[in-house]
């Protein structure tokens, strides 16, 4: 059995809330934002706020295979 390095066991505490930043307009939001859009571009996660996602919906959907729409 392997063990974590000293101090590596946090006792299962919840993950720290992270600040999301919209990749388009730069607005930030604390914690989970279920209405935001997440896109993986060139292996990097990019988040878009509801307003930016709504304004660019056609462009976002245009990148999907037709089976998705």
PDB file of N, CA, C and O in Angstrom:
ATOM      1  N   UNK A   1       0.842  -1.177   0.000  1.00  0.00           N
ATOM      2  CA  UNK A   1       0.000   0.000   0.000  1.00  0.00           C
ATOM      3  C   UNK A   1       0.888   1.241   0.000  1.00  0.00           C
ATOM      4  O   UNK A   1       1.880   1.307   0.726  1.00  0.00           O
ATOM      5  N   UNK A   2       0.529   2.203  -0.804  1.00  0.00           N
ATOM      6  CA  UNK A   2       1.275   3.460  -0.820  1.00  0.00           C
ATOM      7  C   UNK A   2       0.531   4.494   0.006  1.00  0.00           C
ATOM      8  O   UNK A   2      -0.683   4.406   0.189  1.00  0.00           O
ATOM      9  N   UNK A   3       1.259   5.454   0.490  1.00  0.00           N
ATOM     10  CA  UNK A   3       0.616   6.510   1.274  1.00  0.00           C
ATOM     11  C   UNK A   3       0.953   7.857   0.667  1.00  0.00           C
ATOM     12  O   UNK A   3       1.946   8.004  -0.045  1.00  0.00           O
ATOM     13  N   UNK A   4       0.121   8.828   0.956  1.00  0.00           N
ATOM     14  CA  UNK A   4       0.328  10.178   0.453  1.00  0.00           C
ATOM     15  C   UNK A   4       1.497  10.820   1.172  1.00  0.00           C
ATOM     16  O   UNK A   4       1.790  10.464   2.313  1.00  0.00           O
ATOM     17  N   UNK A   5       2.169  11.759   0.527  1.00  0.00           N
ATOM     18  CA  UNK A   5       3.238  12.475   1.214  1.00  0.00           C
ATOM     19  C   UNK A   5       2.700  13.159   2.456  1.00  0.00           C
ATOM     20  O   UNK A   5       1.505  13.438   2.554  1.00  0.00           O
ATOM     21  N   UNK A   6       3.577  13.425   3.391  1.00  0.00           N
ATOM     22  CA  UNK A   6       3.146  14.038   4.645  1.00  0.00           C
ATOM     23  C   UNK A   6       2.340  15.299   4.374  1.00  0.00           C
ATOM     24  O   UNK A   6       2.755  16.164   3.604  1.00  0.00           O
ATOM     25  N   UNK A   7       1.186  15.388   5.015  1.00  0.00           N
ATOM     26  CA  UNK A   7       0.311  16.538   4.829  1.00  0.00           C
ATOM     27  C   UNK A   7      -0.526  16.445   3.565  1.00  0.00           C
ATOM     28  O   UNK A   7      -1.268  17.376   3.251  1.00  0.00           O
ATOM     29  N   UNK A   8      -0.421  15.333   2.829  1.00  0.00           N
ATOM     30  CA  UNK A   8      -1.147  15.195   1.578  1.00  0.00           C
ATOM     31  C   UNK A   8      -2.586  14.757   1.745  1.00  0.00           C
ATOM     32  O   UNK A   8      -3.377  14.854   0.806  1.00  0.00           O
ATOM     33  N   UNK A   9      -2.937  14.275   2.928  1.00  0.00           N
ATOM     34  CA  UNK A   9      -4.310  13.838   3.171  1.00  0.00           C
ATOM     35  C   UNK A   9      -5.081  14.988   3.786  1.00  0.00           C
ATOM     36  O   UNK A   9      -4.823  15.375   4.926  1.00  0.00           O
ATOM     37  N   UNK A  10      -6.026  15.534   3.035  1.00  0.00           N
ATOM     38  CA  UNK A  10      -6.774  16.677   3.546  1.00  0.00           C
ATOM     39  C   UNK A  10      -8.049  16.253   4.259  1.00  0.00           C
ATOM     40  O   UNK A  10      -8.895  17.089   4.574  1.00  0.00           O
ATOM     41  N   UNK A  11      -8.188  14.974   4.511  1.00  0.00           N
ATOM     42  CA  UNK A  11      -9.359  14.499   5.242  1.00  0.00           C
ATOM     43  C   UNK A  11     -10.631  14.511   4.417  1.00  0.00           C
ATOM     44  O   UNK A  11     -11.725  14.414   4.973  1.00  0.00           O
ATOM     45  N   UNK A  12     -10.513  14.628   3.101  1.00  0.00           N
ATOM     46  CA  UNK A  12     -11.686  14.597   2.242  1.00  0.00           C
ATOM     47  C   UNK A  12     -12.458  15.890   2.235  1.00  0.00           C
ATOM     48  O   UNK A  12     -13.645  15.888   1.911  1.00  0.00           O
ATOM     49  N   UNK A  13     -11.833  16.984   2.578  1.00  0.00           N
ATOM     50  CA  UNK A  13     -12.550  18.261   2.581  1.00  0.00           C
ATOM     51  C   UNK A  13     -12.940  18.657   1.167  1.00  0.00           C
ATOM     52  O   UNK A  13     -12.332  18.219   0.190  1.00  0.00           O
ATOM     53  N   UNK A  14     -13.951  19.482   1.080  1.00  0.00           N
ATOM     54  CA  UNK A  14     -14.470  19.905  -0.219  1.00  0.00           C
ATOM     55  C   UNK A  14     -13.430  20.738  -0.965  1.00  0.00           C
ATOM     56  O   UNK A  14     -12.587  21.404  -0.362  1.00  0.00           O
ATOM     57  N   UNK A  15     -13.514  20.681  -2.277  1.00  0.00           N
ATOM     58  CA  UNK A  15     -12.599  21.436  -3.130  1.00  0.00           C
ATOM     59  C   UNK A  15     -12.865  22.933  -2.976  1.00  0.00           C
ATOM     60  O   UNK A  15     -14.014  23.356  -2.848  1.00  0.00           O
ATOM     61  N   UNK A  16     -11.805  23.722  -2.989  1.00  0.00           N
ATOM     62  CA  UNK A  16     -11.930  25.177  -2.893  1.00  0.00           C
ATOM     63  C   UNK A  16     -12.712  25.696  -4.094  1.00  0.00           C
ATOM     64  O   UNK A  16     -12.476  25.252  -5.218  1.00  0.00           O
ATOM     65  N   UNK A  17     -13.638  26.629  -3.877  1.00  0.00           N
ATOM     66  CA  UNK A  17     -14.344  27.190  -5.027  1.00  0.00           C
ATOM     67  C   UNK A  17     -13.363  27.982  -5.889  1.00  0.00           C
ATOM     68  O   UNK A  17     -12.555  28.753  -5.372  1.00  0.00           O
ATOM     69  N   UNK A  18     -13.438  27.788  -7.194  1.00  0.00           N
ATOM     70  CA  UNK A  18     -12.519  28.495  -8.074  1.00  0.00           C
ATOM     71  C   UNK A  18     -13.249  29.608  -8.793  1.00  0.00           C
ATOM     72  O   UNK A  18     -14.465  29.550  -8.980  1.00  0.00           O
ATOM     73  N   UNK A  19     -12.521  30.595  -9.185  1.00  0.00           N
ATOM     74  CA  UNK A  19     -13.088  31.724  -9.901  1.00  0.00           C
ATOM     75  C   UNK A  19     -13.043  31.427 -11.394  1.00  0.00           C
ATOM     76  O   UNK A  19     -11.979  31.156 -11.950  1.00  0.00           O
ATOM     77  N   UNK A  20     -14.197  31.478 -12.032  1.00  0.00           N
ATOM     78  CA  UNK A  20     -14.258  31.297 -13.481  1.00  0.00           C
ATOM     79  C   UNK A  20     -14.184  32.660 -14.136  1.00  0.00           C
ATOM     80  O   UNK A  20     -14.760  33.628 -13.639  1.00  0.00           O
ATOM     81  N   UNK A  21     -13.476  32.738 -15.252  1.00  0.00           N
ATOM     82  CA  UNK A  21     -13.359  33.982 -16.008  1.00  0.00           C
ATOM     83  C   UNK A  21     -13.803  33.706 -17.428  1.00  0.00           C
ATOM     84  O   UNK A  21     -13.331  32.758 -18.058  1.00  0.00           O
ATOM     85  N   UNK A  22     -14.706  34.525 -17.937  1.00  0.00           N
ATOM     86  CA  UNK A  22     -15.197  34.369 -19.302  1.00  0.00           C
ATOM     87  C   UNK A  22     -14.045  34.656 -20.264  1.00  0.00           C
ATOM     88  O   UNK A  22     -13.385  35.691 -20.162  1.00  0.00           O
ATOM     89  N   UNK A  23     -13.807  33.736 -21.196  1.00  0.00           N
ATOM     90  CA  UNK A  23     -12.710  33.870 -22.149  1.00  0.00           C
ATOM     91  C   UNK A  23     -12.976  34.968 -23.178  1.00  0.00           C
ATOM     92  O   UNK A  23     -12.057  35.389 -23.881  1.00  0.00           O
ATOM     93  N   UNK A  24     -14.207  35.431 -23.273  1.00  0.00           N
ATOM     94  CA  UNK A  24     -14.541  36.449 -24.261  1.00  0.00           C
ATOM     95  C   UNK A  24     -14.599  37.846 -23.660  1.00  0.00           C
ATOM     96  O   UNK A  24     -13.938  38.754 -24.163  1.00  0.00           O
ATOM     97  N   UNK A  25     -15.377  38.042 -22.593  1.00  0.00           N
ATOM     98  CA  UNK A  25     -15.569  39.394 -22.045  1.00  0.00           C
ATOM     99  C   UNK A  25     -14.771  39.649 -20.781  1.00  0.00           C
ATOM    100  O   UNK A  25     -14.599  40.803 -20.388  1.00  0.00           O
ATOM    101  N   UNK A  26     -14.274  38.594 -20.129  1.00  0.00           N
ATOM    102  CA  UNK A  26     -13.441  38.759 -18.951  1.00  0.00           C
ATOM    103  C   UNK A  26     -14.167  38.870 -17.629  1.00  0.00           C
ATOM    104  O   UNK A  26     -13.526  39.038 -16.592  1.00  0.00           O
ATOM    105  N   UNK A  27     -15.502  38.780 -17.636  1.00  0.00           N
ATOM    106  CA  UNK A  27     -16.261  38.837 -16.385  1.00  0.00           C
ATOM    107  C   UNK A  27     -15.901  37.604 -15.551  1.00  0.00           C
ATOM    108  O   UNK A  27     -15.658  36.529 -16.098  1.00  0.00           O
ATOM    109  N   UNK A  28     -15.869  37.763 -14.246  1.00  0.00           N
ATOM    110  CA  UNK A  28     -15.523  36.628 -13.394  1.00  0.00           C
ATOM    111  C   UNK A  28     -16.701  36.254 -12.512  1.00  0.00           C
ATOM    112  O   UNK A  28     -17.545  37.086 -12.182  1.00  0.00           O
ATOM    113  N   UNK A  29     -16.737  34.986 -12.141  1.00  0.00           N
ATOM    114  CA  UNK A  29     -17.804  34.464 -11.295  1.00  0.00           C
ATOM    115  C   UNK A  29     -17.195  33.500 -10.292  1.00  0.00           C
ATOM    116  O   UNK A  29     -16.301  32.728 -10.637  1.00  0.00           O
ATOM    117  N   UNK A  30     -17.660  33.538  -9.079  1.00  0.00           N
ATOM    118  CA  UNK A  30     -17.158  32.669  -8.023  1.00  0.00           C
ATOM    119  C   UNK A  30     -17.928  31.359  -8.021  1.00  0.00           C
ATOM    120  O   UNK A  30     -19.157  31.362  -8.092  1.00  0.00           O
ATOM    121  N   UNK A  31     -17.223  30.244  -7.939  1.00  0.00           N
ATOM    122  CA  UNK A  31     -17.865  28.942  -7.797  1.00  0.00           C
ATOM    123  C   UNK A  31     -18.490  28.423  -9.080  1.00  0.00           C
ATOM    124  O   UNK A  31     -18.210  28.913 -10.173  1.00  0.00           O
ATOM    125  N   UNK A  32     -19.337  27.427  -8.923  1.00  0.00           N
ATOM    126  CA  UNK A  32     -19.976  26.756 -10.050  1.00  0.00           C
ATOM    127  C   UNK A  32     -21.006  27.660 -10.731  1.00  0.00           C
ATOM    128  O   UNK A  32     -21.810  28.312 -10.064  1.00  0.00           O
ATOM    129  N   UNK A  33     -20.974  27.691 -12.044  1.00  0.00           N
ATOM    130  CA  UNK A  33     -21.928  28.474 -12.832  1.00  0.00           C
ATOM    131  C   UNK A  33     -22.569  27.531 -13.850  1.00  0.00           C
ATOM    132  O   UNK A  33     -22.063  27.391 -14.964  1.00  0.00           O
ATOM    133  N   UNK A  34     -23.676  26.884 -13.481  1.00  0.00           N
ATOM    134  CA  UNK A  34     -24.267  25.870 -14.354  1.00  0.00           C
ATOM    135  C   UNK A  34     -24.754  26.409 -15.695  1.00  0.00           C
ATOM    136  O   UNK A  34     -24.967  25.628 -16.622  1.00  0.00           O
ATOM    137  N   UNK A  35     -24.936  27.712 -15.823  1.00  0.00           N
ATOM    138  CA  UNK A  35     -25.420  28.261 -17.093  1.00  0.00           C
ATOM    139  C   UNK A  35     -24.281  28.708 -18.008  1.00  0.00           C
ATOM    140  O   UNK A  35     -24.528  29.120 -19.141  1.00  0.00           O
ATOM    141  N   UNK A  36     -23.053  28.633 -17.538  1.00  0.00           N
ATOM    142  CA  UNK A  36     -21.911  29.002 -18.379  1.00  0.00           C
ATOM    143  C   UNK A  36     -21.586  27.855 -19.326  1.00  0.00           C
ATOM    144  O   UNK A  36     -21.921  26.702 -19.054  1.00  0.00           O
ATOM    145  N   UNK A  37     -20.931  28.177 -20.439  1.00  0.00           N
ATOM    146  CA  UNK A  37     -20.544  27.184 -21.432  1.00  0.00           C
ATOM    147  C   UNK A  37     -19.053  26.887 -21.281  1.00  0.00           C
ATOM    148  O   UNK A  37     -18.244  27.801 -21.124  1.00  0.00           O
ATOM    149  N   UNK A  38     -18.703  25.620 -21.328  1.00  0.00           N
ATOM    150  CA  UNK A  38     -17.299  25.212 -21.270  1.00  0.00           C
ATOM    151  C   UNK A  38     -16.919  24.637 -22.622  1.00  0.00           C
ATOM    152  O   UNK A  38     -17.625  23.787 -23.165  1.00  0.00           O
ATOM    153  N   UNK A  39     -15.806  25.102 -23.163  1.00  0.00           N
ATOM    154  CA  UNK A  39     -15.324  24.637 -24.446  1.00  0.00           C
ATOM    155  C   UNK A  39     -13.880  24.190 -24.280  1.00  0.00           C
ATOM    156  O   UNK A  39     -13.101  24.858 -23.600  1.00  0.00           O
ATOM    157  N   UNK A  40     -13.511  23.060 -24.896  1.00  0.00           N
ATOM    158  CA  UNK A  40     -12.121  22.614 -24.879  1.00  0.00           C
ATOM    159  C   UNK A  40     -11.553  22.899 -26.258  1.00  0.00           C
ATOM    160  O   UNK A  40     -11.956  22.294 -27.251  1.00  0.00           O
ATOM    161  N   UNK A  41     -10.613  23.828 -26.303  1.00  0.00           N
ATOM    162  CA  UNK A  41     -10.006  24.247 -27.558  1.00  0.00           C
ATOM    163  C   UNK A  41      -8.504  24.036 -27.481  1.00  0.00           C
ATOM    164  O   UNK A  41      -7.827  24.619 -26.633  1.00  0.00           O
ATOM    165  N   UNK A  42      -7.992  23.206 -28.366  1.00  0.00           N
ATOM    166  CA  UNK A  42      -6.561  22.863 -28.372  1.00  0.00           C
ATOM    167  C   UNK A  42      -6.101  22.347 -27.012  1.00  0.00           C
ATOM    168  O   UNK A  42      -5.003  22.662 -26.556  1.00  0.00           O
ATOM    169  N   UNK A  43      -6.955  21.550 -26.373  1.00  0.00           N
ATOM    170  CA  UNK A  43      -6.624  20.939 -25.095  1.00  0.00           C
ATOM    171  C   UNK A  43      -6.765  21.852 -23.887  1.00  0.00           C
ATOM    172  O   UNK A  43      -6.420  21.454 -22.774  1.00  0.00           O
ATOM    173  N   UNK A  44      -7.264  23.067 -24.081  1.00  0.00           N
ATOM    174  CA  UNK A  44      -7.415  24.030 -22.992  1.00  0.00           C
ATOM    175  C   UNK A  44      -8.898  24.313 -22.764  1.00  0.00           C
ATOM    176  O   UNK A  44      -9.638  24.597 -23.706  1.00  0.00           O
ATOM    177  N   UNK A  45      -9.327  24.229 -21.485  1.00  0.00           N
ATOM    178  CA  UNK A  45     -10.722  24.558 -21.160  1.00  0.00           C
ATOM    179  C   UNK A  45     -10.910  26.060 -21.174  1.00  0.00           C
ATOM    180  O   UNK A  45     -10.126  26.804 -20.585  1.00  0.00           O
ATOM    181  N   UNK A  46     -11.962  26.499 -21.854  1.00  0.00           N
ATOM    182  CA  UNK A  46     -12.316  27.917 -21.888  1.00  0.00           C
ATOM    183  C   UNK A  46     -13.764  28.022 -21.465  1.00  0.00           C
ATOM    184  O   UNK A  46     -14.598  27.229 -21.901  1.00  0.00           O
ATOM    185  N   UNK A  47     -14.073  28.992 -20.620  1.00  0.00           N
ATOM    186  CA  UNK A  47     -15.427  29.187 -20.119  1.00  0.00           C
ATOM    187  C   UNK A  47     -16.008  30.473 -20.691  1.00  0.00           C
ATOM    188  O   UNK A  47     -15.304  31.468 -20.860  1.00  0.00           O
ATOM    189  N   UNK A  48     -17.309  30.434 -20.988  1.00  0.00           N
ATOM    190  CA  UNK A  48     -18.013  31.590 -21.536  1.00  0.00           C
ATOM    191  C   UNK A  48     -19.261  31.848 -20.704  1.00  0.00           C
ATOM    192  O   UNK A  48     -20.033  30.927 -20.432  1.00  0.00           O
ATOM    193  N   UNK A  49     -19.461  33.113 -20.296  1.00  0.00           N
ATOM    194  CA  UNK A  49     -20.633  33.470 -19.494  1.00  0.00           C
ATOM    195  C   UNK A  49     -21.905  33.308 -20.325  1.00  0.00           C
ATOM    196  O   UNK A  49     -21.844  33.142 -21.543  1.00  0.00           O
ATOM    197  N   UNK A  50     -23.059  33.357 -19.652  1.00  0.00           N
ATOM    198  CA  UNK A  50     -24.334  33.159 -20.362  1.00  0.00           C
ATOM    199  C   UNK A  50     -24.502  34.181 -21.484  1.00  0.00           C
ATOM    200  O   UNK A  50     -24.936  33.823 -22.578  1.00  0.00           O
ATOM    201  N   UNK A  51     -24.166  35.446 -21.233  1.00  0.00           N
ATOM    202  CA  UNK A  51     -24.351  36.490 -22.238  1.00  0.00           C
ATOM    203  C   UNK A  51     -23.519  36.244 -23.478  1.00  0.00           C
ATOM    204  O   UNK A  51     -24.032  36.327 -24.594  1.00  0.00           O
ATOM    205  N   UNK A  52     -22.245  35.941 -23.302  1.00  0.00           N
ATOM    206  CA  UNK A  52     -21.371  35.692 -24.454  1.00  0.00           C
ATOM    207  C   UNK A  52     -21.784  34.414 -25.190  1.00  0.00           C
ATOM    208  O   UNK A  52     -21.768  34.369 -26.420  1.00  0.00           O
ATOM    209  N   UNK A  53     -22.150  33.386 -24.437  1.00  0.00           N
ATOM    210  CA  UNK A  53     -22.583  32.140 -25.070  1.00  0.00           C
ATOM    211  C   UNK A  53     -23.856  32.368 -25.877  1.00  0.00           C
ATOM    212  O   UNK A  53     -23.984  31.862 -26.992  1.00  0.00           O
ATOM    213  N   UNK A  54     -24.795  33.127 -25.320  1.00  0.00           N
ATOM    214  CA  UNK A  54     -26.056  33.410 -26.001  1.00  0.00           C
ATOM    215  C   UNK A  54     -25.811  34.211 -27.277  1.00  0.00           C
ATOM    216  O   UNK A  54     -26.401  33.921 -28.318  1.00  0.00           O
ATOM    217  N   UNK A  55     -24.938  35.223 -27.198  1.00  0.00           N
ATOM    218  CA  UNK A  55     -24.653  36.073 -28.356  1.00  0.00           C
ATOM    219  C   UNK A  55     -23.947  35.314 -29.476  1.00  0.00           C
ATOM    220  O   UNK A  55     -24.052  35.695 -30.642  1.00  0.00           O
ATOM    221  N   UNK A  56     -23.232  34.248 -29.136  1.00  0.00           N
ATOM    222  CA  UNK A  56     -22.437  33.520 -30.121  1.00  0.00           C
ATOM    223  C   UNK A  56     -22.911  32.088 -30.312  1.00  0.00           C
ATOM    224  O   UNK A  56     -22.132  31.224 -30.713  1.00  0.00           O
ATOM    225  N   UNK A  57     -24.174  31.832 -30.028  1.00  0.00           N
ATOM    226  CA  UNK A  57     -24.716  30.483 -30.100  1.00  0.00           C
ATOM    227  C   UNK A  57     -24.546  29.851 -31.477  1.00  0.00           C
ATOM    228  O   UNK A  57     -24.175  28.681 -31.569  1.00  0.00           O
ATOM    229  N   UNK A  58     -24.805  30.588 -32.535  1.00  0.00           N
ATOM    230  CA  UNK A  58     -24.672  30.022 -33.884  1.00  0.00           C
ATOM    231  C   UNK A  58     -23.246  29.593 -34.176  1.00  0.00           C
ATOM    232  O   UNK A  58     -23.026  28.539 -34.773  1.00  0.00           O
ATOM    233  N   UNK A  59     -22.283  30.389 -33.765  1.00  0.00           N
ATOM    234  CA  UNK A  59     -20.881  30.035 -33.987  1.00  0.00           C
ATOM    235  C   UNK A  59     -20.502  28.789 -33.181  1.00  0.00           C
ATOM    236  O   UNK A  59     -19.769  27.925 -33.663  1.00  0.00           O
ATOM    237  N   UNK A  60     -21.015  28.710 -31.941  1.00  0.00           N
ATOM    238  CA  UNK A  60     -20.727  27.556 -31.098  1.00  0.00           C
ATOM    239  C   UNK A  60     -21.336  26.298 -31.718  1.00  0.00           C
ATOM    240  O   UNK A  60     -20.658  25.278 -31.842  1.00  0.00           O
ATOM    241  N   UNK A  61     -22.605  26.365 -32.107  1.00  0.00           N
ATOM    242  CA  UNK A  61     -23.262  25.208 -32.706  1.00  0.00           C
ATOM    243  C   UNK A  61     -22.660  24.858 -34.063  1.00  0.00           C
ATOM    244  O   UNK A  61     -22.657  23.690 -34.451  1.00  0.00           O
ATOM    245  N   UNK A  62     -22.155  25.845 -34.783  1.00  0.00           N
ATOM    246  CA  UNK A  62     -21.563  25.605 -36.100  1.00  0.00           C
ATOM    247  C   UNK A  62     -20.352  24.712 -36.054  1.00  0.00           C
ATOM    248  O   UNK A  62     -19.986  24.113 -37.066  1.00  0.00           O
ATOM    249  N   UNK A  63     -19.712  24.607 -34.890  1.00  0.00           N
ATOM    250  CA  UNK A  63     -18.536  23.765 -34.767  1.00  0.00           C
ATOM    251  C   UNK A  63     -18.902  22.326 -34.435  1.00  0.00           C
ATOM    252  O   UNK A  63     -18.033  21.455 -34.477  1.00  0.00           O
ATOM    253  N   UNK A  64     -20.157  22.049 -34.108  1.00  0.00           N
ATOM    254  CA  UNK A  64     -20.571  20.700 -33.769  1.00  0.00           C
ATOM    255  C   UNK A  64     -20.881  19.889 -35.011  1.00  0.00           C
ATOM    256  O   UNK A  64     -21.302  20.432 -36.032  1.00  0.00           O
ATOM    257  N   UNK A  65     -20.669  18.585 -34.916  1.00  0.00           N
ATOM    258  CA  UNK A  65     -21.075  17.691 -35.993  1.00  0.00           C
ATOM    259  C   UNK A  65     -22.589  17.752 -36.123  1.00  0.00           C
ATOM    260  O   UNK A  65     -23.287  17.979 -35.135  1.00  0.00           O
ATOM    261  N   UNK A  66     -23.097  17.553 -37.320  1.00  0.00           N
ATOM    262  CA  UNK A  66     -24.537  17.661 -37.541  1.00  0.00           C
ATOM    263  C   UNK A  66     -25.338  16.678 -36.705  1.00  0.00           C
ATOM    264  O   UNK A  66     -26.524  16.904 -36.468  1.00  0.00           O
ATOM    265  N   UNK A  67     -24.724  15.595 -36.252  1.00  0.00           N
ATOM    266  CA  UNK A  67     -25.430  14.622 -35.402  1.00  0.00           C
ATOM    267  C   UNK A  67     -25.861  15.260 -34.085  1.00  0.00           C
ATOM    268  O   UNK A  67     -26.804  14.785 -33.453  1.00  0.00           O
ATOM    269  N   UNK A  68     -25.190  16.321 -33.665  1.00  0.00           N
ATOM    270  CA  UNK A  68     -25.516  16.996 -32.421  1.00  0.00           C
ATOM    271  C   UNK A  68     -26.669  17.967 -32.557  1.00  0.00           C
ATOM    272  O   UNK A  68     -27.261  18.365 -31.554  1.00  0.00           O
ATOM    273  N   UNK A  69     -27.001  18.359 -33.783  1.00  0.00           N
ATOM    274  CA  UNK A  69     -28.121  19.264 -33.962  1.00  0.00           C
ATOM    275  C   UNK A  69     -28.959  18.759 -35.081  1.00  0.00           C
ATOM    276  O   UNK A  69     -29.973  19.370 -35.417  1.00  0.00           O
TER     277      UNK A  69
END
